[in-house]
Amino acid sequence: MARIKVPRKSTALDMTAMCDVAFLLLTFFIMTAKLRTDDPLHIDTPFATQVQVVPDENLATIEVGKNKVFFGIEGTDVRKALLEEMGKQYKIQFTPEEEARFAVIPTFGVPMNQLRQYIALNDEQRKTFNQSGIPVDTTTNNELSTWIYQARLVQKNLKNQELRIAIKGDSRDMYPEYKKVVDVLQRQAVNKFVLMTQLKGK
């Protein structure tokens, strides 16, 4: 008796559902990713053997390098409120447009008398602008102290949180450059802060 041959059928997989999932994941990662911004100053941070992730919110960063100090704080709403308070302190009236432009600047290093000029620049012009650093003189002009104090107040009023502070410094700088910043923090009774480092390879 002859065997009956079963006709072969080609296997076909419907990939529609898989494509939908892939695009949903891609969209999720794009929407939740935080863009990396260029630092205004190239800093080679010192090495460490342990890693602790720096939070993405409720954080102020003080960058120290080449005898300059830069300041940045997370949150567009916090930056707007901070600029308004600093304007009151130094009797400078910032417009809503200037506040909106300042809200997207992650880090800056200019004195108050140059801040309005710096805000008016576009992204490309800011990269070439020679930032002289925020004054941190302990005797005559200590604008960094005012920035930190007002940032702590704004964070407390808006978020009801204590502002966390991180110091990012160049490994080649001498200790006195850091001591100026630490003295500013300690005069405000801020004795807990983070030193940013990079992981040392094996």
CNS distance restraints for C-alpha pairs under 8 A (distance, minus, plus):
assign (resid  15 and name CA) (resid  19 and name CA) 6.18 0.50 0.50
assign (resid  16 and name CA) (resid  20 and name CA) 6.26 0.50 0.50
assign (resid  17 and name CA) (resid  21 and name CA) 6.32 0.50 0.50
assign (resid  18 and name CA) (resid  22 and name CA) 6.19 0.50 0.50
assign (resid  19 and name CA) (resid  23 and name CA) 6.18 0.50 0.50
assign (resid  20 and name CA) (resid  24 and name CA) 6.13 0.50 0.50
assign (resid  21 and name CA) (resid  25 and name CA) 6.19 0.50 0.50
assign (resid  22 and name CA) (resid  26 and name CA) 6.15 0.50 0.50
assign (resid  23 and name CA) (resid  27 and name CA) 6.00 0.50 0.50
assign (resid  24 and name CA) (resid  28 and name CA) 6.13 0.50 0.50
assign (resid  25 and name CA) (resid  29 and name CA) 6.25 0.50 0.50
assign (resid  26 and name CA) (resid  30 and name CA) 6.22 0.50 0.50
assign (resid  27 and name CA) (resid  31 and name CA) 6.11 0.50 0.50
assign (resid  28 and name CA) (resid  32 and name CA) 6.13 0.50 0.50
assign (resid  29 and name CA) (resid  33 and name CA) 5.76 0.50 0.50
assign (resid  37 and name CA) (resid 106 and name CA) 7.70 0.50 0.50
assign (resid  39 and name CA) (resid 107 and name CA) 7.45 0.50 0.50
assign (resid  40 and name CA) (resid 107 and name CA) 7.25 0.50 0.50
assign (resid  40 and name CA) (resid 108 and name CA) 7.21 0.50 0.50
assign (resid  40 and name CA) (resid 127 and name CA) 6.90 0.50 0.50
assign (resid  41 and name CA) (resid  65 and name CA) 7.34 0.50 0.50
assign (resid  43 and name CA) (resid  65 and name CA) 6.61 0.50 0.50
assign (resid  43 and name CA) (resid 168 and name CA) 7.88 0.50 0.50
assign (resid  43 and name CA) (resid 169 and name CA) 6.53 0.50 0.50
assign (resid  43 and name CA) (resid 170 and name CA) 4.94 0.50 0.50
assign (resid  43 and name CA) (resid 171 and name CA) 7.89 0.50 0.50
assign (resid  44 and name CA) (resid 169 and name CA) 7.46 0.50 0.50
assign (resid  44 and name CA) (resid 170 and name CA) 4.95 0.50 0.50
assign (resid  44 and name CA) (resid 171 and name CA) 5.90 0.50 0.50
assign (resid  44 and name CA) (resid 172 and name CA) 7.74 0.50 0.50
assign (resid  45 and name CA) (resid 168 and name CA) 6.85 0.50 0.50
assign (resid  45 and name CA) (resid 169 and name CA) 5.84 0.50 0.50
assign (resid  45 and name CA) (resid 170 and name CA) 4.99 0.50 0.50
assign (resid  45 and name CA) (resid 171 and name CA) 5.26 0.50 0.50
assign (resid  45 and name CA) (resid 196 and name CA) 6.99 0.50 0.50
assign (resid  45 and name CA) (resid 197 and name CA) 5.19 0.50 0.50
assign (resid  45 and name CA) (resid 198 and name CA) 6.21 0.50 0.50
assign (resid  46 and name CA) (resid 169 and name CA) 7.87 0.50 0.50
assign (resid  46 and name CA) (resid 170 and name CA) 6.91 0.50 0.50
assign (resid  46 and name CA) (resid 171 and name CA) 4.78 0.50 0.50
assign (resid  46 and name CA) (resid 197 and name CA) 5.24 0.50 0.50
assign (resid  46 and name CA) (resid 198 and name CA) 6.34 0.50 0.50
assign (resid  47 and name CA) (resid 197 and name CA) 5.58 0.50 0.50
assign (resid  47 and name CA) (resid 198 and name CA) 5.00 0.50 0.50
assign (resid  47 and name CA) (resid 199 and name CA) 5.64 0.50 0.50
assign (resid  47 and name CA) (resid 200 and name CA) 5.14 0.50 0.50
assign (resid  48 and name CA) (resid 197 and name CA) 6.03 0.50 0.50
assign (resid  48 and name CA) (resid 198 and name CA) 5.95 0.50 0.50
assign (resid  48 and name CA) (resid 199 and name CA) 5.14 0.50 0.50
assign (resid  48 and name CA) (resid 200 and name CA) 5.49 0.50 0.50
assign (resid  49 and name CA) (resid 199 and name CA) 5.81 0.50 0.50
assign (resid  49 and name CA) (resid 200 and name CA) 5.62 0.50 0.50
assign (resid  50 and name CA) (resid 199 and name CA) 6.67 0.50 0.50
assign (resid  51 and name CA) (resid 198 and name CA) 7.87 0.50 0.50
assign (resid  51 and name CA) (resid 199 and name CA) 6.52 0.50 0.50
assign (resid  55 and name CA) (resid  59 and name CA) 6.96 0.50 0.50
assign (resid  56 and name CA) (resid  74 and name CA) 7.13 0.50 0.50
assign (resid  57 and name CA) (resid  74 and name CA) 5.56 0.50 0.50
assign (resid  57 and name CA) (resid  75 and name CA) 6.86 0.50 0.50
assign (resid  58 and name CA) (resid  73 and name CA) 7.86 0.50 0.50
assign (resid  58 and name CA) (resid  74 and name CA) 6.34 0.50 0.50
assign (resid  58 and name CA) (resid  75 and name CA) 7.80 0.50 0.50
assign (resid  58 and name CA) (resid 155 and name CA) 7.40 0.50 0.50
assign (resid  58 and name CA) (resid 161 and name CA) 7.43 0.50 0.50
assign (resid  58 and name CA) (resid 162 and name CA) 7.76 0.50 0.50
assign (resid  58 and name CA) (resid 163 and name CA) 5.63 0.50 0.50
assign (resid  58 and name CA) (resid 164 and name CA) 6.11 0.50 0.50
assign (resid  59 and name CA) (resid  73 and name CA) 5.93 0.50 0.50
assign (resid  59 and name CA) (resid  74 and name CA) 5.77 0.50 0.50
assign (resid  59 and name CA) (resid 163 and name CA) 5.98 0.50 0.50
assign (resid  59 and name CA) (resid 164 and name CA) 4.82 0.50 0.50
assign (resid  59 and name CA) (resid 165 and name CA) 5.71 0.50 0.50
assign (resid  59 and name CA) (resid 166 and name CA) 7.22 0.50 0.50
assign (resid  60 and name CA) (resid  71 and name CA) 7.34 0.50 0.50
assign (resid  60 and name CA) (resid  72 and name CA) 5.63 0.50 0.50
assign (resid  60 and name CA) (resid  73 and name CA) 4.23 0.50 0.50
assign (resid  60 and name CA) (resid  74 and name CA) 6.48 0.50 0.50
assign (resid  60 and name CA) (resid 163 and name CA) 7.01 0.50 0.50
assign (resid  60 and name CA) (resid 164 and name CA) 6.23 0.50 0.50
assign (resid  60 and name CA) (resid 165 and name CA) 4.86 0.50 0.50
assign (resid  60 and name CA) (resid 166 and name CA) 6.25 0.50 0.50
assign (resid  61 and name CA) (resid  71 and name CA) 5.85 0.50 0.50
assign (resid  61 and name CA) (resid  72 and name CA) 5.14 0.50 0.50
assign (resid  61 and name CA) (resid  73 and name CA) 6.18 0.50 0.50
assign (resid  61 and name CA) (resid 165 and name CA) 5.91 0.50 0.50
assign (resid  61 and name CA) (resid 166 and name CA) 4.85 0.50 0.50
assign (resid  61 and name CA) (resid 167 and name CA) 5.84 0.50 0.50
assign (resid  61 and name CA) (resid 168 and name CA) 7.03 0.50 0.50
assign (resid  62 and name CA) (resid  69 and name CA) 6.88 0.50 0.50
assign (resid  62 and name CA) (resid  70 and name CA) 5.68 0.50 0.50
assign (resid  62 and name CA) (resid  71 and name CA) 4.78 0.50 0.50
assign (resid  62 and name CA) (resid  72 and name CA) 6.60 0.50 0.50
assign (resid  62 and name CA) (resid 165 and name CA) 7.55 0.50 0.50
assign (resid  62 and name CA) (resid 166 and name CA) 6.23 0.50 0.50
assign (resid  62 and name CA) (resid 167 and name CA) 4.81 0.50 0.50
assign (resid  62 and name CA) (resid 168 and name CA) 6.06 0.50 0.50
assign (resid  63 and name CA) (resid  69 and name CA) 5.64 0.50 0.50
assign (resid  63 and name CA) (resid  70 and name CA) 4.91 0.50 0.50
assign (resid  63 and name CA) (resid  71 and name CA) 6.37 0.50 0.50
assign (resid  63 and name CA) (resid 167 and name CA) 5.93 0.50 0.50
assign (resid  63 and name CA) (resid 168 and name CA) 4.67 0.50 0.50
assign (resid  63 and name CA) (resid 169 and name CA) 5.68 0.50 0.50
assign (resid  64 and name CA) (resid  68 and name CA) 5.87 0.50 0.50
assign (resid  64 and name CA) (resid  69 and name CA) 4.76 0.50 0.50
assign (resid  64 and name CA) (resid  70 and name CA) 6.55 0.50 0.50
assign (resid  64 and name CA) (resid 167 and name CA) 7.47 0.50 0.50
assign (resid  64 and name CA) (resid 168 and name CA) 6.22 0.50 0.50
assign (resid  64 and name CA) (resid 169 and name CA) 4.65 0.50 0.50
assign (resid  64 and name CA) (resid 170 and name CA) 6.63 0.50 0.50
assign (resid  64 and name CA) (resid 177 and name CA) 7.33 0.50 0.50
assign (resid  64 and name CA) (resid 178 and name CA) 7.14 0.50 0.50
assign (resid  65 and name CA) (resid  69 and name CA) 6.69 0.50 0.50
assign (resid  65 and name CA) (resid 169 and name CA) 5.95 0.50 0.50
assign (resid  65 and name CA) (resid 170 and name CA) 5.46 0.50 0.50
assign (resid  65 and name CA) (resid 173 and name CA) 6.64 0.50 0.50
assign (resid  65 and name CA) (resid 177 and name CA) 8.00 0.50 0.50
assign (resid  66 and name CA) (resid 173 and name CA) 7.19 0.50 0.50
assign (resid  67 and name CA) (resid 177 and name CA) 6.71 0.50 0.50
assign (resid  68 and name CA) (resid 109 and name CA) 7.58 0.50 0.50
assign (resid  68 and name CA) (resid 132 and name CA) 6.57 0.50 0.50
assign (resid  68 and name CA) (resid 133 and name CA) 4.60 0.50 0.50
assign (resid  68 and name CA) (resid 134 and name CA) 7.04 0.50 0.50
assign (resid  69 and name CA) (resid 109 and name CA) 6.19 0.50 0.50
assign (resid  69 and name CA) (resid 133 and name CA) 4.86 0.50 0.50
assign (resid  69 and name CA) (resid 134 and name CA) 5.42 0.50 0.50
assign (resid  69 and name CA) (resid 135 and name CA) 7.52 0.50 0.50
assign (resid  69 and name CA) (resid 136 and name CA) 7.65 0.50 0.50
assign (resid  70 and name CA) (resid 107 and name CA) 6.53 0.50 0.50
assign (resid  70 and name CA) (resid 108 and name CA) 5.43 0.50 0.50
assign (resid  70 and name CA) (resid 109 and name CA) 4.25 0.50 0.50
assign (resid  70 and name CA) (resid 110 and name CA) 7.76 0.50 0.50
assign (resid  70 and name CA) (resid 133 and name CA) 5.86 0.50 0.50
assign (resid  70 and name CA) (resid 134 and name CA) 6.14 0.50 0.50
assign (resid  71 and name CA) (resid 107 and name CA) 5.50 0.50 0.50
assign (resid  71 and name CA) (resid 108 and name CA) 5.66 0.50 0.50
assign (resid  71 and name CA) (resid 109 and name CA) 6.32 0.50 0.50
assign (resid  71 and name CA) (resid 134 and name CA) 7.69 0.50 0.50
assign (resid  71 and name CA) (resid 144 and name CA) 7.87 0.50 0.50
assign (resid  72 and name CA) (resid 106 and name CA) 5.46 0.50 0.50
assign (resid  72 and name CA) (resid 107 and name CA) 4.16 0.50 0.50
assign (resid  72 and name CA) (resid 108 and name CA) 6.46 0.50 0.50
assign (resid  73 and name CA) (resid  78 and name CA) 7.66 0.50 0.50
assign (resid  73 and name CA) (resid  79 and name CA) 6.86 0.50 0.50
assign (resid  73 and name CA) (resid 106 and name CA) 6.58 0.50 0.50
assign (resid  73 and name CA) (resid 107 and name CA) 7.29 0.50 0.50
assign (resid  73 and name CA) (resid 151 and name CA) 7.93 0.50 0.50
assign (resid  74 and name CA) (resid  78 and name CA) 7.20 0.50 0.50
assign (resid  74 and name CA) (resid  79 and name CA) 7.49 0.50 0.50
assign (resid  74 and name CA) (resid 106 and name CA) 7.12 0.50 0.50
assign (resid  75 and name CA) (resid  79 and name CA) 6.28 0.50 0.50
assign (resid  75 and name CA) (resid 103 and name CA) 7.72 0.50 0.50
assign (resid  76 and name CA) (resid  80 and name CA) 6.30 0.50 0.50
assign (resid  76 and name CA) (resid 103 and name CA) 4.63 0.50 0.50
assign (resid  76 and name CA) (resid 104 and name CA) 6.35 0.50 0.50
assign (resid  77 and name CA) (resid  81 and name CA) 6.34 0.50 0.50
assign (resid  77 and name CA) (resid 103 and name CA) 7.01 0.50 0.50
assign (resid  78 and name CA) (resid  82 and name CA) 5.97 0.50 0.50
assign (resid  78 and name CA) (resid 103 and name CA) 7.91 0.50 0.50
assign (resid  78 and name CA) (resid 151 and name CA) 7.89 0.50 0.50
assign (resid  78 and name CA) (resid 154 and name CA) 6.65 0.50 0.50
assign (resid  78 and name CA) (resid 155 and name CA) 6.66 0.50 0.50
assign (resid  78 and name CA) (resid 158 and name CA) 7.36 0.50 0.50
assign (resid  79 and name CA) (resid  83 and name CA) 6.11 0.50 0.50
assign (resid  79 and name CA) (resid  99 and name CA) 7.94 0.50 0.50
assign (resid  79 and name CA) (resid 102 and name CA) 6.93 0.50 0.50
assign (resid  79 and name CA) (resid 103 and name CA) 5.06 0.50 0.50
assign (resid  80 and name CA) (resid  84 and name CA) 6.38 0.50 0.50
assign (resid  80 and name CA) (resid  99 and name CA) 5.30 0.50 0.50
assign (resid  80 and name CA) (resid 100 and name CA) 6.77 0.50 0.50
assign (resid  80 and name CA) (resid 102 and name CA) 6.91 0.50 0.50
assign (resid  80 and name CA) (resid 103 and name CA) 5.47 0.50 0.50
assign (resid  81 and name CA) (resid  85 and name CA) 6.31 0.50 0.50
assign (resid  81 and name CA) (resid 154 and name CA) 6.64 0.50 0.50
assign (resid  82 and name CA) (resid  86 and name CA) 6.13 0.50 0.50
assign (resid  82 and name CA) (resid 150 and name CA) 6.53 0.50 0.50
assign (resid  82 and name CA) (resid 151 and name CA) 5.97 0.50 0.50
assign (resid  82 and name CA) (resid 154 and name CA) 6.23 0.50 0.50
assign (resid  83 and name CA) (resid  87 and name CA) 6.04 0.50 0.50
assign (resid  83 and name CA) (resid  94 and name CA) 7.81 0.50 0.50
assign (resid  83 and name CA) (resid  99 and name CA) 6.71 0.50 0.50
assign (resid  83 and name CA) (resid 102 and name CA) 7.67 0.50 0.50
assign (resid  84 and name CA) (resid  88 and name CA) 6.48 0.50 0.50
assign (resid  84 and name CA) (resid  93 and name CA) 7.94 0.50 0.50
assign (resid  84 and name CA) (resid  94 and name CA) 6.96 0.50 0.50
assign (resid  84 and name CA) (resid  99 and name CA) 7.55 0.50 0.50
assign (resid  85 and name CA) (resid  89 and name CA) 6.39 0.50 0.50
assign (resid  85 and name CA) (resid 150 and name CA) 6.84 0.50 0.50
assign (resid  86 and name CA) (resid  90 and name CA) 6.24 0.50 0.50
assign (resid  86 and name CA) (resid  92 and name CA) 7.97 0.50 0.50
assign (resid  86 and name CA) (resid 146 and name CA) 7.81 0.50 0.50
assign (resid  86 and name CA) (resid 147 and name CA) 7.23 0.50 0.50
assign (resid  86 and name CA) (resid 150 and name CA) 7.12 0.50 0.50
assign (resid  87 and name CA) (resid  91 and name CA) 5.45 0.50 0.50
assign (resid  87 and name CA) (resid  92 and name CA) 4.48 0.50 0.50
assign (resid  87 and name CA) (resid  93 and name CA) 5.82 0.50 0.50
assign (resid  87 and name CA) (resid  94 and name CA) 6.65 0.50 0.50
assign (resid  88 and name CA) (resid  92 and name CA) 6.39 0.50 0.50
assign (resid  88 and name CA) (resid  93 and name CA) 7.44 0.50 0.50
assign (resid  90 and name CA) (resid 112 and name CA) 7.84 0.50 0.50
assign (resid  94 and name CA) (resid  98 and name CA) 6.01 0.50 0.50
assign (resid  94 and name CA) (resid  99 and name CA) 6.60 0.50 0.50
assign (resid  94 and name CA) (resid 116 and name CA) 7.96 0.50 0.50
assign (resid  95 and name CA) (resid  99 and name CA) 6.32 0.50 0.50
assign (resid  96 and name CA) (resid 100 and name CA) 6.15 0.50 0.50
assign (resid  97 and name CA) (resid 101 and name CA) 6.24 0.50 0.50
assign (resid  98 and name CA) (resid 102 and name CA) 6.05 0.50 0.50
assign (resid  98 and name CA) (resid 116 and name CA) 7.69 0.50 0.50
assign (resid  98 and name CA) (resid 119 and name CA) 6.59 0.50 0.50
assign (resid  98 and name CA) (resid 120 and name CA) 7.38 0.50 0.50
assign (resid  99 and name CA) (resid 103 and name CA) 6.12 0.50 0.50
assign (resid 100 and name CA) (resid 104 and name CA) 7.16 0.50 0.50
assign (resid 101 and name CA) (resid 105 and name CA) 7.11 0.50 0.50
assign (resid 101 and name CA) (resid 119 and name CA) 6.43 0.50 0.50
assign (resid 101 and name CA) (resid 120 and name CA) 7.82 0.50 0.50
assign (resid 102 and name CA) (resid 119 and name CA) 6.03 0.50 0.50
assign (resid 108 and name CA) (resid 131 and name CA) 7.79 0.50 0.50
assign (resid 108 and name CA) (resid 133 and name CA) 7.90 0.50 0.50
assign (resid 109 and name CA) (resid 131 and name CA) 5.54 0.50 0.50
assign (resid 109 and name CA) (resid 132 and name CA) 6.44 0.50 0.50
assign (resid 109 and name CA) (resid 133 and name CA) 4.13 0.50 0.50
assign (resid 109 and name CA) (resid 134 and name CA) 5.08 0.50 0.50
assign (resid 110 and name CA) (resid 114 and name CA) 6.07 0.50 0.50
assign (resid 110 and name CA) (resid 115 and name CA) 6.04 0.50 0.50
assign (resid 110 and name CA) (resid 118 and name CA) 7.70 0.50 0.50
assign (resid 110 and name CA) (resid 131 and name CA) 5.44 0.50 0.50
assign (resid 110 and name CA) (resid 132 and name CA) 5.74 0.50 0.50
assign (resid 110 and name CA) (resid 133 and name CA) 4.94 0.50 0.50
assign (resid 110 and name CA) (resid 134 and name CA) 5.11 0.50 0.50
assign (resid 111 and name CA) (resid 115 and name CA) 6.26 0.50 0.50
assign (resid 111 and name CA) (resid 132 and name CA) 7.61 0.50 0.50
assign (resid 111 and name CA) (resid 133 and name CA) 6.74 0.50 0.50
assign (resid 111 and name CA) (resid 134 and name CA) 5.04 0.50 0.50
assign (resid 111 and name CA) (resid 135 and name CA) 6.28 0.50 0.50
assign (resid 111 and name CA) (resid 143 and name CA) 7.32 0.50 0.50
assign (resid 112 and name CA) (resid 116 and name CA) 7.72 0.50 0.50
assign (resid 112 and name CA) (resid 143 and name CA) 7.78 0.50 0.50
assign (resid 114 and name CA) (resid 118 and name CA) 6.24 0.50 0.50
assign (resid 115 and name CA) (resid 119 and name CA) 6.12 0.50 0.50
assign (resid 116 and name CA) (resid 120 and name CA) 6.39 0.50 0.50
assign (resid 117 and name CA) (resid 121 and name CA) 6.92 0.50 0.50
assign (resid 118 and name CA) (resid 126 and name CA) 7.07 0.50 0.50
assign (resid 118 and name CA) (resid 129 and name CA) 7.99 0.50 0.50
assign (resid 121 and name CA) (resid 125 and name CA) 5.67 0.50 0.50
assign (resid 121 and name CA) (resid 126 and name CA) 5.98 0.50 0.50
assign (resid 122 and name CA) (resid 126 and name CA) 6.20 0.50 0.50
assign (resid 123 and name CA) (resid 127 and name CA) 6.58 0.50 0.50
assign (resid 124 and name CA) (resid 128 and name CA) 7.03 0.50 0.50
assign (resid 125 and name CA) (resid 129 and name CA) 6.10 0.50 0.50
assign (resid 134 and name CA) (resid 143 and name CA) 6.45 0.50 0.50
assign (resid 134 and name CA) (resid 144 and name CA) 6.08 0.50 0.50
assign (resid 135 and name CA) (resid 141 and name CA) 6.26 0.50 0.50
assign (resid 135 and name CA) (resid 142 and name CA) 5.50 0.50 0.50
assign (resid 135 and name CA) (resid 143 and name CA) 5.43 0.50 0.50
assign (resid 135 and name CA) (resid 144 and name CA) 6.26 0.50 0.50
assign (resid 136 and name CA) (resid 141 and name CA) 6.62 0.50 0.50
assign (resid 136 and name CA) (resid 142 and name CA) 4.44 0.50 0.50
assign (resid 136 and name CA) (resid 143 and name CA) 6.11 0.50 0.50
assign (resid 136 and name CA) (resid 144 and name CA) 5.51 0.50 0.50
assign (resid 136 and name CA) (resid 145 and name CA) 7.33 0.50 0.50
assign (resid 136 and name CA) (resid 180 and name CA) 7.01 0.50 0.50
assign (resid 136 and name CA) (resid 181 and name CA) 7.46 0.50 0.50
assign (resid 137 and name CA) (resid 141 and name CA) 5.29 0.50 0.50
assign (resid 137 and name CA) (resid 142 and name CA) 5.00 0.50 0.50
assign (resid 137 and name CA) (resid 180 and name CA) 7.88 0.50 0.50
assign (resid 138 and name CA) (resid 142 and name CA) 5.76 0.50 0.50
assign (resid 138 and name CA) (resid 180 and name CA) 7.59 0.50 0.50
assign (resid 138 and name CA) (resid 184 and name CA) 7.88 0.50 0.50
assign (resid 142 and name CA) (resid 146 and name CA) 7.09 0.50 0.50
assign (resid 143 and name CA) (resid 147 and name CA) 6.27 0.50 0.50
assign (resid 144 and name CA) (resid 148 and name CA) 6.20 0.50 0.50
assign (resid 144 and name CA) (resid 184 and name CA) 7.74 0.50 0.50
assign (resid 145 and name CA) (resid 149 and name CA) 6.10 0.50 0.50
assign (resid 145 and name CA) (resid 184 and name CA) 5.81 0.50 0.50
assign (resid 145 and name CA) (resid 185 and name CA) 7.58 0.50 0.50
assign (resid 146 and name CA) (resid 150 and name CA) 6.00 0.50 0.50
assign (resid 147 and name CA) (resid 151 and name CA) 5.94 0.50 0.50
assign (resid 148 and name CA) (resid 152 and name CA) 6.19 0.50 0.50
assign (resid 149 and name CA) (resid 153 and name CA) 6.42 0.50 0.50
assign (resid 149 and name CA) (resid 188 and name CA) 7.55 0.50 0.50
assign (resid 150 and name CA) (resid 154 and name CA) 6.09 0.50 0.50
assign (resid 151 and name CA) (resid 155 and name CA) 6.05 0.50 0.50
assign (resid 151 and name CA) (resid 163 and name CA) 7.65 0.50 0.50
assign (resid 152 and name CA) (resid 156 and name CA) 6.17 0.50 0.50
assign (resid 152 and name CA) (resid 162 and name CA) 6.86 0.50 0.50
assign (resid 152 and name CA) (resid 163 and name CA) 5.50 0.50 0.50
assign (resid 153 and name CA) (resid 157 and name CA) 6.14 0.50 0.50
assign (resid 154 and name CA) (resid 158 and name CA) 5.94 0.50 0.50
assign (resid 155 and name CA) (resid 159 and name CA) 5.49 0.50 0.50
assign (resid 155 and name CA) (resid 160 and name CA) 6.58 0.50 0.50
assign (resid 155 and name CA) (resid 161 and name CA) 6.15 0.50 0.50
assign (resid 155 and name CA) (resid 162 and name CA) 6.82 0.50 0.50
assign (resid 155 and name CA) (resid 163 and name CA) 6.12 0.50 0.50
assign (resid 156 and name CA) (resid 160 and name CA) 4.29 0.50 0.50
assign (resid 156 and name CA) (resid 161 and name CA) 4.99 0.50 0.50
assign (resid 156 and name CA) (resid 162 and name CA) 5.97 0.50 0.50
assign (resid 156 and name CA) (resid 163 and name CA) 7.36 0.50 0.50
assign (resid 164 and name CA) (resid 193 and name CA) 6.74 0.50 0.50
assign (resid 165 and name CA) (resid 192 and name CA) 7.87 0.50 0.50
assign (resid 165 and name CA) (resid 193 and name CA) 5.13 0.50 0.50
assign (resid 165 and name CA) (resid 194 and name CA) 6.35 0.50 0.50
assign (resid 166 and name CA) (resid 193 and name CA) 5.59 0.50 0.50
assign (resid 166 and name CA) (resid 194 and name CA) 4.43 0.50 0.50
assign (resid 166 and name CA) (resid 195 and name CA) 5.74 0.50 0.50
assign (resid 166 and name CA) (resid 196 and name CA) 6.57 0.50 0.50
assign (resid 167 and name CA) (resid 193 and name CA) 7.36 0.50 0.50
assign (resid 167 and name CA) (resid 194 and name CA) 6.08 0.50 0.50
assign (resid 167 and name CA) (resid 195 and name CA) 4.95 0.50 0.50
assign (resid 167 and name CA) (resid 196 and name CA) 6.04 0.50 0.50
assign (resid 168 and name CA) (resid 195 and name CA) 6.11 0.50 0.50
assign (resid 168 and name CA) (resid 196 and name CA) 5.01 0.50 0.50
assign (resid 168 and name CA) (resid 197 and name CA) 7.43 0.50 0.50
assign (resid 169 and name CA) (resid 173 and name CA) 7.57 0.50 0.50
assign (resid 169 and name CA) (resid 178 and name CA) 7.71 0.50 0.50
assign (resid 169 and name CA) (resid 195 and name CA) 7.90 0.50 0.50
assign (resid 169 and name CA) (resid 196 and name CA) 7.43 0.50 0.50
assign (resid 173 and name CA) (resid 177 and name CA) 6.97 0.50 0.50
assign (resid 174 and name CA) (resid 178 and name CA) 7.51 0.50 0.50
assign (resid 175 and name CA) (resid 179 and name CA) 6.19 0.50 0.50
assign (resid 176 and name CA) (resid 180 and name CA) 6.46 0.50 0.50
assign (resid 177 and name CA) (resid 181 and name CA) 7.28 0.50 0.50
assign (resid 178 and name CA) (resid 182 and name CA) 6.23 0.50 0.50
assign (resid 179 and name CA) (resid 183 and name CA) 5.88 0.50 0.50
assign (resid 180 and name CA) (resid 184 and name CA) 6.41 0.50 0.50
assign (resid 181 and name CA) (resid 185 and name CA) 6.46 0.50 0.50
assign (resid 182 and name CA) (resid 186 and name CA) 6.14 0.50 0.50
assign (resid 183 and name CA) (resid 187 and name CA) 6.13 0.50 0.50
assign (resid 184 and name CA) (resid 188 and name CA) 6.80 0.50 0.50
assign (resid 185 and name CA) (resid 189 and name CA) 6.47 0.50 0.50
assign (resid 185 and name CA) (resid 190 and name CA) 5.02 0.50 0.50
assign (resid 185 and name CA) (resid 191 and name CA) 6.90 0.50 0.50
assign (resid 186 and name CA) (resid 190 and name CA) 5.09 0.50 0.50
assign (resid 186 and name CA) (resid 191 and name CA) 5.84 0.50 0.50
